[in-house]
Amino acid sequence: MKGRRNQYEIYWEILTFCKMPKSFTSIIHNCNLNSKIAQDYIEFLLHKSYLMKKEEHDKTTYQKTEKAQEFLVLFSRLYHELFEKNPY
């Protein structure tokens, strides 16, 4: 049974999910977050340039950037070393 996710796991989950453009609502549902918490995480990832915001035809989506790939690789490696398995 899994315990609570830490913030790095949530960052990893959002970035992994956003390989292709995703709406805010789909991020909330897929990553099991409430809107306030999701907004905080997304704002942080935007600030770090790990996510980009796209606005087209009155629709806003978020997508992982190339810069985020380094975080994903490092986090996955660390997680694997600590727990001898891949995240999720």
Kinemage of the C-alpha trace (Angstrom):
@kinemage 1
@onewidth
@group {chain A} dominant
@subgroup {mainchain}
@vectorlist {calphas} color= white
{ca met a 1} P 0.000 0.000 0.000
{ca lys a 2} L 1.309 3.410 -0.932
{ca gly a 3} L 1.558 6.340 1.437
{ca arg a 4} L 1.243 9.992 0.606
{ca arg a 5} L 3.131 11.254 -2.408
{ca asn a 6} L 5.860 13.777 -1.818
{ca gln a 7} L 6.079 16.918 -3.918
{ca tyr a 8} L 8.796 15.503 -6.189
{ca glu a 9} L 6.576 12.544 -7.033
{ca ile a 10} L 3.737 14.929 -7.877
{ca tyr a 11} L 6.041 17.019 -10.102
{ca trp a 12} L 7.159 13.800 -11.819
{ca glu a 13} L 3.567 12.644 -12.276
{ca ile a 14} L 2.420 15.961 -13.794
{ca leu a 15} L 5.395 16.162 -16.150
{ca thr a 16} L 5.055 12.553 -17.222
{ca phe a 17} L 1.350 13.026 -17.898
{ca cys a 18} L 1.968 16.223 -19.877
{ca lys a 19} L 4.167 14.700 -22.585
{ca met a 20} L 1.382 15.804 -24.915
{ca pro a 21} L -0.702 18.947 -24.275
{ca lys a 22} L -3.201 18.424 -21.445
{ca ser a 23} L -5.925 20.598 -19.972
{ca phe a 24} L -5.903 21.746 -16.371
{ca thr a 25} L -8.949 19.572 -15.684
{ca ser a 26} L -7.316 16.449 -17.093
{ca ile a 27} L -4.199 17.096 -14.971
{ca ile a 28} L -6.360 17.387 -11.834
{ca his a 29} L -8.173 14.138 -12.589
{ca asn a 30} L -5.203 12.076 -13.759
{ca cys a 31} L -2.874 13.223 -10.962
{ca asn a 32} L -5.607 13.119 -8.300
{ca leu a 33} L -5.144 16.713 -7.103
{ca asn a 34} L -7.544 19.408 -6.032
{ca ser a 35} L -7.576 22.572 -8.119
{ca lys a 36} L -5.717 24.784 -5.602
{ca ile a 37} L -2.878 22.307 -5.113
{ca ala a 38} L -2.683 21.591 -8.842
{ca gln a 39} L -2.479 25.312 -9.585
{ca asp a 40} L 0.443 25.688 -7.144
{ca tyr a 41} L 2.343 22.790 -8.706
{ca ile a 42} L 1.676 23.953 -12.250
{ca glu a 43} L 2.752 27.516 -11.443
{ca phe a 44} L 6.014 26.199 -9.987
{ca leu a 45} L 6.679 24.031 -13.055
{ca leu a 46} L 5.905 26.970 -15.359
{ca his a 47} L 8.278 29.182 -13.360
{ca lys a 48} L 11.046 26.563 -13.691
{ca ser a 49} L 10.296 26.275 -17.447
{ca tyr a 50} L 9.498 22.570 -17.069
{ca leu a 51} L 5.970 23.142 -18.381
{ca met a 52} L 4.772 25.473 -21.090
{ca lys a 53} L 1.318 26.961 -21.327
{ca lys a 54} L -0.410 26.964 -24.703
{ca glu a 55} L -3.522 28.985 -25.473
{ca glu a 56} L -5.420 28.196 -28.668
{ca his a 57} L -9.039 28.879 -29.552
{ca asp a 58} L -10.040 29.708 -25.953
{ca lys a 59} L -8.452 26.460 -24.727
{ca thr a 60} L -5.450 26.381 -22.403
{ca thr a 61} L -3.199 23.341 -22.270
{ca tyr a 62} L 0.079 22.482 -20.572
{ca gln a 63} L 2.950 20.486 -22.000
{ca lys a 64} L 6.299 19.284 -20.707
{ca thr a 65} L 9.342 21.106 -22.083
{ca glu a 66} L 12.679 19.646 -23.109
{ca lys a 67} L 14.184 21.199 -19.980
{ca ala a 68} L 11.933 18.952 -17.868
{ca gln a 69} L 13.528 15.822 -19.289
{ca glu a 70} L 16.626 16.240 -17.112
{ca phe a 71} L 14.466 16.355 -13.968
{ca leu a 72} L 12.531 13.268 -15.079
{ca val a 73} L 15.696 11.274 -15.759
{ca leu a 74} L 17.340 12.289 -12.482
{ca phe a 75} L 14.210 11.686 -10.425
{ca ser a 76} L 13.628 8.276 -11.994
{ca arg a 77} L 17.237 7.280 -11.372
{ca leu a 78} L 17.112 8.422 -7.735
{ca tyr a 79} L 13.778 6.721 -7.134
{ca his a 80} L 15.074 3.497 -8.656
{ca glu a 81} L 18.227 3.606 -6.500
{ca leu a 82} L 16.259 4.223 -3.311
{ca phe a 83} L 13.433 1.772 -3.864
{ca glu a 84} L 14.849 -0.571 -6.531
{ca lys a 85} L 11.851 0.054 -8.762
{ca asn a 86} L 10.618 2.705 -11.181
{ca pro a 87} L 8.283 5.433 -9.927
{ca tyr a 88} L 4.678 4.234 -10.103
